[in-house]
């Protein structure tokens, strides 16, 4: 099988297309969450901790005045908050989807075969003798 036909078979599977749609929607959702965190959540949090903008938090490690070397831990904190909000939203989404699914009724046990019925009768007869 050539690589092109293997690739075509791979792409034609339904779950690959579903995954691609999920990635695209996830990227768009990530932008929405980033805007929410940067524009709505972080300003009040920054105000509560002393009027600090988290994206500006950094520690200067060295370098020159023209090219300082800094450790931008504020951007990291903001990214962690983005992640936590996205993870929580995905959790709520999965929980809602699971709640909408109808529970499957347990399958009835299969009818015993003729051999099993015969063996059961033999067992019952042996119990009666004893």
The first five atom37 places (N, CA, C, CB, O) and aatype in JSON, in Angstrom:
{
  "aatype": [20, 20, 20, 20, 20, 20, 20, 20, 20, 20, 20, 20, 20, 20, 20, 20, 20, 20, 20, 20, 20, 20, 20, 20, 20, 20, 20, 20, 20, 20, 20, 20, 20, 20, 20, 20, 20, 20, 20, 20, 20, 20, 20, 20, 20, 20, 20, 20, 20, 20, 20, 20, 20, 20, 20, 20, 20, 20, 20, 20, 20, 20, 20, 20, 20, 20, 20, 20, 20, 20, 20, 20, 20, 20, 20, 20, 20, 20, 20, 20, 20, 20, 20, 20, 20, 20, 20, 20, 20, 20, 20, 20, 20, 20, 20, 20, 20, 20, 20, 20, 20, 20, 20, 20, 20, 20, 20, 20, 20, 20, 20, 20, 20, 20, 20, 20, 20, 20, 20, 20, 20, 20, 20, 20, 20, 20, 20, 20, 20, 20],
  "atom_mask": [
    [1, 1, 1, 1, 1],
    [1, 1, 1, 1, 1],
    [1, 1, 1, 1, 1],
    [1, 1, 1, 1, 1],
    [1, 1, 1, 1, 1],
    [1, 1, 1, 1, 1],
    [1, 1, 1, 1, 1],
    [1, 1, 1, 1, 1],
    [1, 1, 1, 1, 1],
    [1, 1, 1, 1, 1],
    [1, 1, 1, 1, 1],
    [1, 1, 1, 1, 1],
    [1, 1, 1, 1, 1],
    [1, 1, 1, 1, 1],
    [1, 1, 1, 1, 1],
    [1, 1, 1, 1, 1],
    [1, 1, 1, 1, 1],
    [1, 1, 1, 1, 1],
    [1, 1, 1, 1, 1],
    [1, 1, 1, 1, 1],
    [1, 1, 1, 1, 1],
    [1, 1, 1, 1, 1],
    [1, 1, 1, 1, 1],
    [1, 1, 1, 1, 1],
    [1, 1, 1, 1, 1],
    [1, 1, 1, 1, 1],
    [1, 1, 1, 1, 1],
    [1, 1, 1, 1, 1],
    [1, 1, 1, 1, 1],
    [1, 1, 1, 1, 1],
    [1, 1, 1, 1, 1],
    [1, 1, 1, 1, 1],
    [1, 1, 1, 1, 1],
    [1, 1, 1, 1, 1],
    [1, 1, 1, 1, 1],
    [1, 1, 1, 1, 1],
    [1, 1, 1, 1, 1],
    [1, 1, 1, 1, 1],
    [1, 1, 1, 1, 1],
    [1, 1, 1, 1, 1],
    [1, 1, 1, 1, 1],
    [1, 1, 1, 1, 1],
    [1, 1, 1, 1, 1],
    [1, 1, 1, 1, 1],
    [1, 1, 1, 1, 1],
    [1, 1, 1, 1, 1],
    [1, 1, 1, 1, 1],
    [1, 1, 1, 1, 1],
    [1, 1, 1, 1, 1],
    [1, 1, 1, 1, 1],
    [1, 1, 1, 1, 1],
    [1, 1, 1, 1, 1],
    [1, 1, 1, 1, 1],
    [1, 1, 1, 1, 1],
    [1, 1, 1, 1, 1],
    [1, 1, 1, 1, 1],
    [1, 1, 1, 1, 1],
    [1, 1, 1, 1, 1],
    [1, 1, 1, 1, 1],
    [1, 1, 1, 1, 1],
    [1, 1, 1, 1, 1],
    [1, 1, 1, 1, 1],
    [1, 1, 1, 1, 1],
    [1, 1, 1, 1, 1],
    [1, 1, 1, 1, 1],
    [1, 1, 1, 1, 1],
    [1, 1, 1, 1, 1],
    [1, 1, 1, 1, 1],
    [1, 1, 1, 1, 1],
    [1, 1, 1, 1, 1],
    [1, 1, 1, 1, 1],
    [1, 1, 1, 1, 1],
    [1, 1, 1, 1, 1],
    [1, 1, 1, 1, 1],
    [1, 1, 1, 1, 1],
    [1, 1, 1, 1, 1],
    [1, 1, 1, 1, 1],
    [1, 1, 1, 1, 1],
    [1, 1, 1, 1, 1],
    [1, 1, 1, 1, 1],
    [1, 1, 1, 1, 1],
    [1, 1, 1, 1, 1],
    [1, 1, 1, 1, 1],
    [1, 1, 1, 1, 1],
    [1, 1, 1, 1, 1],
    [1, 1, 1, 1, 1],
    [1, 1, 1, 1, 1],
    [1, 1, 1, 1, 1],
    [1, 1, 1, 1, 1],
    [1, 1, 1, 1, 1],
    [1, 1, 1, 1, 1],
    [1, 1, 1, 1, 1],
    [1, 1, 1, 1, 1],
    [1, 1, 1, 1, 1],
    [1, 1, 1, 1, 1],
    [1, 1, 1, 1, 1],
    [1, 1, 1, 1, 1],
    [1, 1, 1, 1, 1],
    [1, 1, 1, 1, 1],
    [1, 1, 1, 1, 1],
    [1, 1, 1, 1, 1],
    [1, 1, 1, 1, 1],
    [1, 1, 1, 1, 1],
    [1, 1, 1, 1, 1],
    [1, 1, 1, 1, 1],
    [1, 1, 1, 1, 1],
    [1, 1, 1, 1, 1],
    [1, 1, 1, 1, 1],
    [1, 1, 1, 1, 1],
    [1, 1, 1, 1, 1],
    [1, 1, 1, 1, 1],
    [1, 1, 1, 1, 1],
    [1, 1, 1, 1, 1],
    [1, 1, 1, 1, 1],
    [1, 1, 1, 1, 1],
    [1, 1, 1, 1, 1],
    [1, 1, 1, 1, 1],
    [1, 1, 1, 1, 1],
    [1, 1, 1, 1, 1],
    [1, 1, 1, 1, 1],
    [1, 1, 1, 1, 1],
    [1, 1, 1, 1, 1],
    [1, 1, 1, 1, 1],
    [1, 1, 1, 1, 1],
    [1, 1, 1, 1, 1],
    [1, 1, 1, 1, 1],
    [1, 1, 1, 1, 1],
    [1, 1, 1, 1, 1],
    [1, 1, 1, 1, 1],
    [1, 1, 1, 1, 1]
  ],
  "atom_positions": [
    [[0.86, -1.17, 0.0], [0.0, 0.0, 0.0], [0.9, 1.23, 0.0], [-0.97, 0.0, 1.23], [1.83, 1.33, 0.8]],
    [[0.62, 2.16, -0.89], [1.46, 3.35, -0.99], [1.14, 4.32, 0.15], [1.27, 4.04, -2.35], [0.11, 4.22, 0.81]],
    [[2.05, 5.24, 0.36], [1.87, 6.21, 1.44], [0.65, 7.08, 1.18], [3.13, 7.08, 1.59], [-0.07, 7.43, 2.11]],
    [[0.41, 7.44, -0.08], [-0.75, 8.28, -0.4], [-2.05, 7.56, -0.08], [-0.72, 8.68, -1.89], [-2.97, 8.17, 0.46]],
    [[-2.15, 6.27, -0.4], [-3.39, 5.55, -0.11], [-3.54, 5.33, 1.39], [-3.41, 4.2, -0.85], [-4.66, 5.36, 1.91]],
    [[-2.45, 5.11, 2.1], [-2.53, 4.99, 3.56], [-3.01, 6.29, 4.18], [-1.16, 4.6, 4.15], [-3.84, 6.29, 5.09]],
    [[-2.48, 7.4, 3.66], [-2.88, 8.71, 4.18], [-4.36, 8.96, 3.89], [-2.01, 9.82, 3.56], [-5.08, 9.45, 4.75]],
    [[-4.81, 8.62, 2.68], [-6.22, 8.81, 2.32], [-7.11, 7.98, 3.25], [-6.45, 8.41, 0.83], [-8.15, 8.46, 3.71]],
    [[-6.71, 6.74, 3.52], [-7.48, 5.88, 4.44], [-7.52, 6.49, 5.83], [-6.88, 4.46, 4.5], [-8.56, 6.48, 6.49]],
    [[-6.4, 7.02, 6.27], [-6.31, 7.65, 7.59], [-7.23, 8.87, 7.68], [-4.86, 8.05, 7.9], [-7.96, 9.03, 8.67]],
    [[-7.21, 9.71, 6.66], [-7.99, 10.94, 6.69], [-9.48, 10.66, 6.55], [-7.54, 11.88, 5.57], [-10.3, 11.42, 7.07]],
    [[-9.83, 9.58, 5.88], [-11.24, 9.29, 5.66], [-11.94, 8.71, 6.88], [-11.39, 8.33, 4.51], [-13.16, 8.59, 6.9]],
    [[-11.19, 8.35, 7.9], [-11.82, 7.9, 9.14], [-12.58, 9.07, 9.74], [-10.77, 7.35, 10.15], [-12.11, 10.2, 9.7]],
    [[-13.74, 8.8, 10.29], [-14.59, 9.86, 10.82], [-13.96, 10.59, 11.99], [-15.89, 9.3, 11.24], [-14.14, 11.81, 12.13]],
    [[-13.23, 9.88, 12.84], [-12.73, 10.53, 14.05], [-11.61, 11.53, 13.74], [-12.22, 9.49, 15.02], [-11.37, 12.43, 14.55]],
    [[-10.94, 11.41, 12.61], [-9.9, 12.38, 12.26], [-10.54, 13.72, 11.92], [-9.04, 11.87, 11.06], [-10.05, 14.77, 12.34]],
    [[-11.63, 13.69, 11.18], [-12.33, 14.92, 10.83], [-12.93, 15.55, 12.09], [-13.43, 14.65, 9.78], [-12.88, 16.76, 12.28]],
    [[-13.51, 14.72, 12.95], [-14.06, 15.22, 14.21], [-12.98, 15.88, 15.06], [-14.73, 14.08, 14.99], [-13.21, 16.91, 15.68]],
    [[-11.81, 15.26, 15.08], [-10.71, 15.82, 15.86], [-10.28, 17.17, 15.29], [-9.52, 14.85, 15.89], [-10.0, 18.1, 16.04]],
    [[-10.24, 17.29, 13.97], [-9.85, 18.55, 13.34], [-10.85, 19.65, 13.69], [-9.75, 18.39, 11.81], [-10.45, 20.78, 14.0]],
    [[-12.13, 19.33, 13.65], [-13.15, 20.31, 14.03], [-12.97, 20.7, 15.5], [-14.58, 19.75, 13.79], [-13.08, 21.87, 15.85]],
    [[-12.69, 19.72, 16.35], [-12.48, 20.01, 17.76], [-11.29, 20.92, 18.0], [-12.29, 18.72, 18.52], [-11.35, 21.81, 18.86]],
    [[-10.22, 20.72, 17.26], [-9.04, 21.57, 17.41], [-9.35, 22.99, 16.99], [-7.86, 21.01, 16.59], [-8.93, 23.94, 17.65]],
    [[-10.07, 23.15, 15.88], [-10.4, 24.49, 15.4], [-11.32, 25.21, 16.38], [-11.06, 24.42, 14.01], [-11.1, 26.38, 16.7]],
    [[-12.34, 24.53, 16.84], [-13.26, 25.13, 17.81], [-12.53, 25.41, 19.12], [-14.48, 24.2, 18.05], [-12.76, 26.43, 19.76]],
    [[-11.64, 24.5, 19.51], [-10.86, 24.7, 20.74], [-9.96, 25.93, 20.65], [-10.02, 23.48, 21.02], [-9.82, 26.66, 21.63]],
    [[-9.36, 26.15, 19.49], [-8.5, 27.33, 19.31], [-9.33, 28.61, 19.43], [-7.78, 27.29, 17.94], [-8.91, 29.57, 20.06]],
    [[-10.51, 28.61, 18.82], [-11.38, 29.78, 18.93], [-11.84, 29.99, 20.37], [-12.6, 29.63, 18.0], [-11.89, 31.12, 20.85]],
    [[-12.16, 28.9, 21.04], [-12.58, 28.98, 22.44], [-11.43, 29.5, 23.31], [-13.05, 27.6, 22.95], [-11.66, 30.27, 24.25]],
    [[-10.22, 29.1, 22.99], [-9.05, 29.58, 23.73], [-8.9, 31.09, 23.6], [-7.79, 28.89, 23.23], [-8.54, 31.76, 24.57]],
    [[-9.18, 31.63, 22.42], [-9.09, 33.08, 22.23], [-10.16, 33.79, 23.07], [-9.25, 33.45, 20.75], [-9.9, 34.85, 23.64]],
    [[-11.34, 33.21, 23.13], [-12.41, 33.81, 23.93], [-12.02, 33.82, 25.41], [-13.74, 33.04, 23.74], [-12.22, 34.82, 26.11]],
    [[-11.47, 32.71, 25.86], [-11.06, 32.63, 27.28], [-9.92, 33.6, 27.56], [-10.65, 31.19, 27.64], [-9.9, 34.24, 28.62]],
    [[-8.97, 33.72, 26.65], [-7.87, 34.67, 26.83], [-8.4, 36.09, 26.94], [-6.87, 34.56, 25.68], [-7.95, 36.87, 27.78]],
    [[-9.36, 36.44, 26.08], [-9.95, 37.78, 26.16], [-10.69, 37.97, 27.48], [-10.92, 38.02, 24.98], [-10.62, 39.04, 28.08]],
    [[-11.39, 36.93, 27.94], [-12.09, 37.0, 29.21], [-11.1, 37.22, 30.36], [-12.9, 35.72, 29.45], [-11.33, 38.06, 31.23]],
    [[-10.03, 36.46, 30.36], [-9.05, 36.57, 31.44], [-8.36, 37.93, 31.4], [-8.0, 35.44, 31.34], [-8.27, 38.61, 32.42]],
    [[-7.88, 38.33, 30.21], [-7.13, 39.59, 30.1], [-8.0, 40.82, 30.33], [-6.48, 39.69, 28.75], [-7.55, 41.79, 30.95]],
    [[-9.23, 40.8, 29.83], [-10.05, 42.0, 29.89], [-11.02, 42.08, 31.04], [-10.8, 42.12, 28.66], [-11.41, 43.17, 31.44]],
    [[-11.43, 40.93, 31.58], [-12.47, 40.94, 32.61], [-11.96, 40.49, 33.98], [-13.63, 40.07, 32.18], [-12.23, 41.13, 34.99]],
    [[-11.23, 39.38, 34.01], [-10.83, 38.82, 35.3], [-9.57, 39.44, 35.89], [-10.64, 37.35, 35.16], [-9.52, 39.74, 37.08]],
    [[-8.55, 39.62, 35.07], [-7.26, 40.07, 35.62], [-7.28, 41.51, 36.12], [-6.2, 39.93, 34.57], [-6.62, 41.78, 37.13]],
    [[-7.98, 42.47, 35.49], [-7.97, 43.83, 36.06], [-8.49, 43.91, 37.49], [-8.79, 44.75, 35.19], [-7.85, 44.57, 38.32]],
    [[-9.62, 43.28, 37.83], [-10.03, 43.35, 39.25], [-9.08, 42.6, 40.18], [-11.43, 42.78, 39.41], [-8.86, 43.03, 41.31]],
    [[-8.52, 41.49, 39.7], [-7.57, 40.76, 40.54], [-6.33, 41.61, 40.77], [-7.18, 39.41, 39.9], [-5.81, 41.69, 41.88]],
    [[-5.85, 42.25, 39.7], [-4.71, 43.15, 39.83], [-4.99, 44.3, 40.77], [-4.3, 43.68, 38.48], [-4.13, 44.7, 41.55]],
    [[-6.2, 44.86, 40.69], [-6.59, 45.95, 41.57], [-6.64, 45.47, 43.02], [-7.94, 46.52, 41.16], [-6.24, 46.2, 43.93]],
    [[-7.13, 44.25, 43.23], [-7.23, 43.7, 44.58], [-5.87, 43.47, 45.21], [-8.01, 42.4, 44.56], [-5.73, 43.55, 46.43]],
    [[-4.85, 43.19, 44.39], [-3.52, 42.94, 44.95], [-2.63, 44.18, 44.86], [-2.86, 41.79, 44.23], [-1.41, 44.07, 44.93]],
    [[-3.24, 45.34, 44.72], [-2.45, 46.57, 44.79], [-2.3, 47.29, 43.47], [-1.11, 46.25, 45.32], [-1.3, 47.99, 43.28]],
    [[-3.21, 47.15, 42.56], [-3.17, 47.89, 41.3], [-2.1, 47.4, 40.35], [-2.95, 49.33, 41.56], [-1.58, 48.18, 39.55]],
    [[-1.75, 46.13, 40.41], [-0.69, 45.57, 39.59], [-1.29, 44.87, 38.38], [0.18, 44.59, 40.41], [-2.28, 44.14, 38.51]],
    [[-0.72, 45.1, 37.21], [-1.1, 44.35, 36.02], [-0.23, 43.11, 35.96], [-0.95, 45.22, 34.72], [1.0, 43.21, 35.92]],
    [[-0.85, 41.95, 35.95], [-0.09, 40.7, 35.99], [0.85, 40.56, 34.8], [-1.04, 39.52, 36.04], [1.95, 40.02, 34.94]],
    [[0.42, 41.05, 33.63], [1.27, 40.89, 32.44], [2.55, 41.71, 32.56], [0.51, 41.3, 31.19], [3.53, 41.44, 31.86]],
    [[2.56, 42.72, 33.45], [3.76, 43.54, 33.63], [4.68, 43.02, 34.73], [3.36, 44.96, 33.94], [5.79, 43.54, 34.88]],
    [[4.27, 42.02, 35.48], [5.1, 41.5, 36.56], [6.32, 40.79, 36.0], [4.3, 40.55, 37.46], [6.2, 39.87, 35.18]],
    [[7.48, 41.2, 36.44], [8.72, 40.58, 35.99], [9.83, 40.91, 36.98], [9.1, 41.04, 34.55], [9.73, 41.83, 37.79]],
    [[10.89, 40.13, 36.87], [12.08, 40.36, 37.69], [13.25, 40.54, 36.74], [12.33, 39.17, 38.69], [13.46, 39.73, 35.84]],
    [[13.99, 41.6, 36.96], [15.15, 41.85, 36.11], [16.31, 41.0, 36.6], [15.53, 43.36, 36.11], [16.71, 41.08, 37.76]],
    [[16.84, 40.18, 35.69], [17.95, 39.29, 36.04], [19.3, 39.9, 35.72], [17.81, 37.98, 35.33], [20.31, 39.5, 36.31]],
    [[19.34, 40.82, 34.82], [20.61, 41.42, 34.44], [20.48, 42.09, 33.09], [21.73, 40.37, 34.41], [19.41, 42.55, 32.71]],
    [[21.58, 42.13, 32.37], [21.57, 42.77, 31.06], [21.89, 44.25, 31.19], [20.23, 42.57, 30.37], [22.32, 44.72, 32.23]],
    [[21.66, 44.95, 30.11], [21.94, 46.39, 30.09], [20.62, 47.15, 30.14], [22.75, 46.8, 28.82], [19.54, 46.56, 30.08]],
    [[20.72, 48.48, 30.27], [19.52, 49.32, 30.28], [18.77, 49.21, 28.96], [19.89, 50.78, 30.56], [17.54, 49.23, 28.93]],
    [[19.52, 49.11, 27.86], [18.9, 49.02, 26.54], [18.3, 47.64, 26.29], [19.92, 49.34, 25.45], [17.27, 47.52, 25.61]],
    [[18.91, 46.6, 26.81], [18.45, 45.23, 26.6], [18.47, 44.46, 27.92], [19.33, 44.5, 25.54], [19.36, 43.64, 28.16]],
    [[17.49, 44.74, 28.78], [17.46, 44.02, 30.06], [17.03, 42.57, 29.88], [16.52, 44.73, 31.06], [16.23, 42.25, 29.0]],
    [[17.56, 41.71, 30.72], [17.15, 40.3, 30.75], [16.18, 40.17, 31.92], [18.39, 39.31, 30.89], [16.55, 40.38, 33.07]],
    [[14.93, 39.81, 31.6], [13.91, 39.74, 32.63], [13.24, 38.37, 32.65], [12.86, 40.84, 32.42], [13.21, 37.65, 31.66]],
    [[12.71, 38.06, 33.81], [11.93, 36.84, 34.0], [10.47, 37.3, 34.15], [12.42, 36.0, 35.26], [10.08, 37.83, 35.19]],
    [[9.67, 37.1, 33.1], [8.29, 37.6, 33.06], [7.35, 36.57, 33.68], [7.86, 37.91, 31.61], [6.67, 35.84, 32.97]],
    [[7.33, 36.52, 35.01], [6.48, 35.55, 35.69], [5.01, 35.95, 35.67], [6.95, 35.37, 37.12], [4.15, 35.09, 35.87]],
    [[4.7, 37.19, 35.45], [3.31, 37.64, 35.36], [2.6, 37.03, 34.16], [3.25, 39.16, 35.29], [1.45, 36.62, 34.26]],
    [[3.29, 36.98, 33.03], [2.7, 36.36, 31.84], [2.45, 34.88, 32.09], [3.63, 36.55, 30.6], [1.46, 34.32, 31.62]],
    [[3.34, 34.24, 32.83], [3.16, 32.83, 33.18], [1.93, 32.65, 34.06], [4.41, 32.29, 33.89], [1.13, 31.75, 33.83]],
    [[1.78, 33.5, 35.08], [0.62, 33.41, 35.95], [-0.68, 33.6, 35.17], [0.71, 34.45, 37.06], [-1.67, 32.91, 35.43]],
    [[-0.67, 34.52, 34.22], [-1.85, 34.77, 33.41], [-2.16, 33.56, 32.54], [-1.67, 36.02, 32.55], [-3.33, 33.21, 32.36]],
    [[-1.14, 32.92, 31.99], [-1.33, 31.73, 31.16], [-1.86, 30.57, 31.99], [-0.02, 31.34, 30.47], [-2.71, 29.81, 31.53]],
    [[-1.37, 30.43, 33.22], [-1.87, 29.37, 34.11], [-3.34, 29.62, 34.42], [-1.04, 29.32, 35.42], [-4.13, 28.67, 34.44]],
    [[-3.72, 30.86, 34.66], [-5.12, 31.17, 34.92], [-5.97, 30.87, 33.68], [-5.27, 32.65, 35.33], [-7.07, 30.33, 33.81]],
    [[-5.47, 31.21, 32.5], [-6.17, 30.86, 31.24], [-6.41, 29.36, 31.2], [-5.34, 31.31, 30.0], [-7.53, 28.91, 30.92]],
    [[-5.37, 28.58, 31.47], [-5.48, 27.12, 31.41], [-6.52, 26.61, 32.4], [-4.13, 26.47, 31.71], [-7.35, 25.76, 32.05]],
    [[-6.49, 27.11, 33.62], [-7.43, 26.64, 34.64], [-8.87, 26.94, 34.24], [-7.12, 27.29, 35.98], [-9.76, 26.12, 34.46]],
    [[-9.1, 28.11, 33.65], [-10.46, 28.45, 33.22], [-10.89, 27.55, 32.07], [-10.55, 29.92, 32.81], [-12.02, 27.07, 32.06]],
    [[-10.01, 27.33, 31.09], [-10.34, 26.44, 29.96], [-10.6, 25.03, 30.48], [-9.19, 26.44, 28.91], [-11.57, 24.39, 30.07]],
    [[-9.75, 24.54, 31.37], [-9.93, 23.19, 31.9], [-11.25, 23.06, 32.65], [-8.77, 22.82, 32.83], [-11.94, 22.04, 32.53]],
    [[-11.62, 24.08, 33.41], [-12.89, 24.05, 34.14], [-14.07, 24.07, 33.18], [-12.98, 25.23, 35.11], [-15.05, 23.36, 33.38]],
    [[-13.99, 24.89, 32.13], [-15.07, 24.93, 31.14], [-15.2, 23.6, 30.41], [-14.82, 26.06, 30.12], [-16.32, 23.15, 30.15]],
    [[-14.09, 22.97, 30.07], [-14.15, 21.65, 29.42], [-14.75, 20.63, 30.37], [-12.73, 21.2, 28.97], [-15.54, 19.78, 29.96]],
    [[-14.39, 20.7, 31.64], [-14.97, 19.8, 32.65], [-16.49, 19.97, 32.69], [-14.37, 20.08, 34.04], [-17.22, 18.98, 32.69]],
    [[-16.96, 21.21, 32.73], [-18.4, 21.46, 32.76], [-19.08, 20.96, 31.48], [-18.68, 22.95, 32.95], [-20.18, 20.42, 31.53]],
    [[-18.42, 21.14, 30.35], [-18.97, 20.68, 29.08], [-19.09, 19.16, 29.06], [-18.11, 21.16, 27.91], [-20.13, 18.63, 28.66]],
    [[-18.05, 18.46, 29.48], [-18.08, 17.0, 29.51], [-19.14, 16.51, 30.48], [-16.7, 16.43, 29.88], [-19.84, 15.54, 30.21]],
    [[-19.24, 17.18, 31.62], [-20.24, 16.8, 32.61], [-21.65, 16.97, 32.05], [-20.07, 17.63, 33.9], [-22.51, 16.12, 32.28]],
    [[-21.89, 18.06, 31.32], [-23.2, 18.3, 30.72], [-23.52, 17.27, 29.65], [-23.27, 19.71, 30.14], [-24.65, 16.79, 29.57]],
    [[-22.54, 16.93, 28.82], [-22.76, 15.93, 27.77], [-23.05, 14.57, 28.4], [-21.54, 15.84, 26.83], [-23.94, 13.86, 27.93]],
    [[-22.32, 14.21, 29.43], [-22.56, 12.93, 30.11], [-23.94, 12.9, 30.76], [-21.48, 12.67, 31.16], [-24.57, 11.84, 30.8]],
    [[-24.4, 14.01, 31.28], [-25.72, 14.06, 31.9], [-26.83, 13.93, 30.87], [-25.89, 15.36, 32.69], [-27.91, 13.43, 31.19]],
    [[-26.59, 14.38, 29.64], [-27.6, 14.3, 28.59], [-27.72, 12.9, 28.01], [-27.28, 15.28, 27.49], [-28.75, 12.56, 27.42]],
    [[-26.69, 12.09, 28.16], [-26.75, 10.73, 27.62], [-27.74, 9.91, 28.43], [-25.35, 10.06, 27.64], [-27.78, 10.0, 29.65]],
    [[-28.53, 9.12, 27.72], [-29.47, 8.23, 28.4], [-28.7, 7.02, 28.9], [-30.64, 7.81, 27.46], [-27.89, 6.45, 28.16]],
    [[-28.94, 6.62, 30.14], [-28.26, 5.42, 30.63], [-28.77, 4.2, 29.86], [-28.47, 5.24, 32.16], [-29.97, 4.05, 29.64]],
    [[-27.86, 3.36, 29.48], [-28.23, 2.17, 28.73], [-28.79, 1.12, 29.7], [-27.02, 1.61, 27.96], [-28.25, 0.89, 30.78]],
    [[-29.88, 0.51, 29.27], [-30.47, -0.55, 30.09], [-29.56, -1.77, 30.01], [-31.92, -0.9, 29.61], [-29.03, -2.08, 28.95]],
    [[-29.38, -2.45, 31.14], [-28.51, -3.62, 31.08], [-29.13, -4.68, 30.17], [-28.27, -4.2, 32.5], [-30.34, -4.9, 30.17]],
    [[-28.27, -5.31, 29.42], [-28.74, -6.34, 28.49], [-29.21, -7.56, 29.27], [-27.62, -6.73, 27.49], [-28.62, -7.94, 30.28]],
    [[-30.28, -8.16, 28.76], [-30.8, -9.37, 29.4], [-29.8, -10.5, 29.16], [-32.22, -9.75, 28.85], [-29.2, -10.6, 28.09]],
    [[-29.63, -11.34, 30.16], [-28.68, -12.44, 29.97], [-29.17, -13.35, 28.84], [-28.5, -13.25, 31.28], [-30.38, -13.53, 28.67]],
    [[-28.25, -13.92, 28.08], [-28.67, -14.77, 26.97], [-29.36, -16.04, 27.49], [-27.47, -15.13, 26.09], [-29.06, -16.53, 28.57]],
    [[-30.26, -16.53, 26.68], [-30.98, -17.77, 27.01], [-29.98, -18.92, 27.04], [-32.12, -18.06, 25.97], [-29.14, -19.02, 26.15]],
    [[-30.05, -19.79, 28.05], [-29.09, -20.9, 28.1], [-29.3, -21.83, 26.89], [-29.25, -21.7, 29.43], [-30.41, -22.0, 26.39]],
    [[-28.2, -22.39, 26.45], [-28.26, -23.31, 25.31], [-28.93, -24.63, 25.74], [-26.83, -23.58, 24.74], [-29.15, -24.87, 26.93]],
    [[-29.23, -25.44, 24.75], [-29.87, -26.74, 25.04], [-28.96, -27.6, 25.92], [-30.19, -27.49, 23.72], [-29.45, -28.29, 26.81]],
    [[-27.66, -27.56, 25.69], [-26.71, -28.32, 26.52], [-26.75, -27.85, 27.96], [-25.29, -28.21, 25.96], [-26.75, -28.66, 28.89]],
    [[-26.77, -26.53, 28.15], [-26.79, -25.99, 29.51], [-28.09, -26.36, 30.23], [-26.62, -24.46, 29.48], [-28.08, -26.66, 31.42]],
    [[-29.2, -26.34, 29.49], [-30.47, -26.75, 30.11], [-30.41, -28.22, 30.53], [-31.64, -26.53, 29.13], [-30.84, -28.58, 31.63]],
    [[-29.88, -29.06, 29.65], [-29.78, -30.49, 29.95], [-28.87, -30.72, 31.15], [-29.26, -31.27, 28.73], [-29.2, -31.51, 32.04]],
    [[-27.73, -30.04, 31.18], [-26.81, -30.19, 32.32], [-27.47, -29.7, 33.61], [-25.51, -29.42, 32.07], [-27.25, -30.29, 34.67]],
    [[-28.26, -28.64, 33.52], [-28.98, -28.16, 34.7], [-29.99, -29.18, 35.2], [-29.68, -26.85, 34.4], [-30.14, -29.37, 36.41]],
    [[-30.68, -29.85, 34.28], [-31.64, -30.89, 34.68], [-30.91, -32.06, 35.34], [-32.44, -31.38, 33.46], [-31.37, -32.59, 36.35]],
    [[-29.78, -32.44, 34.76], [-28.99, -33.54, 35.36], [-28.53, -33.14, 36.76], [-27.76, -33.89, 34.46], [-28.61, -33.95, 37.68]],
    [[-28.07, -31.93, 36.92], [-27.62, -31.46, 38.24], [-28.78, -31.52, 39.24], [-27.07, -30.02, 38.14], [-28.6, -31.97, 40.37]],
    [[-29.95, -31.07, 38.81], [-31.1, -31.07, 39.71], [-31.49, -32.49, 40.12], [-32.28, -30.36, 39.04], [-31.84, -32.74, 41.27]],
    [[-31.44, -33.44, 39.14], [-31.75, -34.84, 39.45], [-30.75, -35.42, 40.42], [-31.78, -35.68, 38.17], [-31.13, -36.16, 41.33]],
    [[-29.47, -35.1, 40.25], [-28.44, -35.6, 41.17], [-28.64, -35.02, 42.56], [-27.03, -35.25, 40.65], [-28.39, -35.72, 43.54]],
    [[-29.07, -33.8, 42.69], [-29.33, -33.18, 44.0], [-30.52, -33.87, 44.68], [-29.62, -31.65, 43.84], [-30.52, -34.04, 45.9]],
    [[-31.52, -34.27, 43.9], [-32.68, -34.93, 44.47], [-32.31, -36.29, 45.03], [-33.78, -35.07, 43.43], [-32.87, -36.71, 46.04]],
    [[-31.37, -36.99, 44.4], [-30.93, -38.31, 44.86], [-30.18, -38.22, 46.18], [-30.05, -38.97, 43.81], [-30.29, -39.1, 47.03]],
    [[-29.42, -37.18, 46.33], [-28.55, -37.07, 47.5], [-29.26, -36.67, 48.75], [-27.47, -36.12, 47.24], [-28.63, -36.55, 49.8]]
  ]
}
